[in-house]
Amino acid sequence: MKSQHRRALALGLALLLLSAALLVLGAGIGSTGFERVLAVRDDPVAMQIVWDIRLPRTLGAWLAGALLGLAGAVAQGLFRNPLADPYLLGSASGASLGVALALWMFGVSPTSTQWVVRLGLTGAAFFGAVLAVLLTLLLARGVQQTLRLLLAGVIVGVVLGAVKDLVTIASADILQAIQGFMLGSTGLVGWGACAVMGGLGALCLLCGWALAPVLDGLALGEATASSLGLPLGAMRAALVAVLALATGTAVAQTGLIAFVGLAAPHLVRSAVKTTHARLVVLSAAMGGLLLMAADLLARWLIAPQELPVGVLTAVLGGSYLLWLMHRRSARGGF
């Protein structure tokens, strides 16, 4: 037990150190290269590029990835399914529909740097994600039956995705803008977005850690969890709230970024066997590291241009999961 505790502690420390190193590296990656970092003391423009653009973007990528990693750990524990991801309750489709409706009604672009416009699109994405989760809960008649909740989330996701497509077809001029949101990007994350994600992320992490014994009980089965005297109904509702808040916050700031929430808990479990209390925390750190690294790669691979970070995470995450499934199949697993 002590050895597992030490391994978990070592993994967490390694993840934080790697994240700190990548944060420093992120200050030098961009269209103007490392020269701006060397000139920050003498050039106010260089200081503005590093301080107001590169650093908040890199830190924001870590925070968004941490939210998705935390949400992935909660989703996989709640649904007792290693392939569960943060978007299972329809939050991704709800967020994209919210952005599409905002673009259609107000004619704004998510590439705009005006803070009023950004706040409006962020709010539309967040409320769309939350309303999609509430619709899923209504359709599932609560959180008592996990399978019903899972199926309701799939249905809501498909229906809201179709409505989003209809809105896009009805107003073709928003097609490019909504496509940017669907591909995912950290390019417009500033210090304000970092503050929002940091505050809500800390709240979600604290709640997820406090509710971890419920996930441990559910891992042993419904009957066992009930026999432990846990108020499963109320605690499931709290876990769904944490899942929705973490996912909605990340999606609202960065768009749809695939596989980070799915892969982060897998990577943690492959490195150390631990309880859900540690898994939630380590998955958040792993998710932050993954998305930060992907963001740096997206900015560096074809510099001075950049790839959508959501595309890069989909390629890398999909490749990892295919390898994982092949390895487990060879060992007689799923």
WOGI-V512424 format. One record per backbone hydrogen bond with DSSP energy under -1.0 kcal/mol. NH is the residue of the N-H (numbers start at 0). CO is the residue of the C=O. Records with the same first field share a line. If there is no record, write none. Layout:
NH->CO / CO
This chain:
4->0
5->1
6->2
7->3
8->4
9->5
10->6
11->7
12->8
13->9
14->10
15->11
16->12
17->13
18->14
19->15
20->16
21->17
22->18
23->19
24->20
25->21
27->24
32->29
37->33
38->34
39->36
42->38
46->42
47->43
48->44
49->45
50->46
51->47
52->48
53->48
54->49
56->52
57->53
58->54
59->55
60->56
61->57
62->58
63->59
64->60
65->61
66->62
67->63
68->64
69->65
70->66
71->67
72->68
73->69
74->70
75->71
76->72
77->73
78->74
80->75
83->80
87->84
89->86
93->89
94->90
95->91
96->92
97->93
98->94
99->95
100->96
101->97
102->98
103->99
104->100
105->101
106->102
111->108
117->113
118->114
119->115
120->116
121->117
122->118
123->119
124->120
125->121
126->122
127->123
128->124
129->125
130->126
131->127
132->128
133->129
134->130
135->131
136->132
137->133
138->134
139->135
141->136
148->144
149->145
150->146
151->147
152->148
153->149
154->150
155->151
156->152
157->153
158->154
159->155
160->156
161->157
162->158
163->159
164->160
165->161
166->162
167->163
168->164
169->165
170->166
173->170
174->171
177->173
178->174
179->175
180->176
181->177
182->178
184->253
188->185
193->189
194->190
195->191
196->192
197->193
198->194
199->195
200->196
201->197
202->198
203->199
204->200
205->201
206->202
207->203
208->204
209->205
210->206
213->210
214->210
215->211
216->212
217->213
218->214
219->216
220->217
224->220
225->221
226->222
227->223
228->225
229->224
231->229
234->230
235->231
236->232
237->233
238->234
239->235
240->236
241->237
242->238
243->239
244->240
245->241
246->242
247->243
248->244
249->245
250->246
251->247
252->248
253->249
254->250
255->180
262->258
263->259
266->262
267->263
268->264
269->265
271->267
278->274
279->275
280->276
281->277
282->278
283->279
284->280
285->281
286->282
287->283
288->284
289->285
290->286
291->287
292->288
293->289
294->290
295->291
296->292
297->293
298->294
299->295
300->296
302->299
304->301
306->297
309->183
311->307
312->308
313->309
314->310
315->311
316->312
317->313
318->314
319->315
320->316
321->317
322->318
323->319
324->320
325->321
326->322
327->323
328->324
329->325
330->326
331->328
332->327
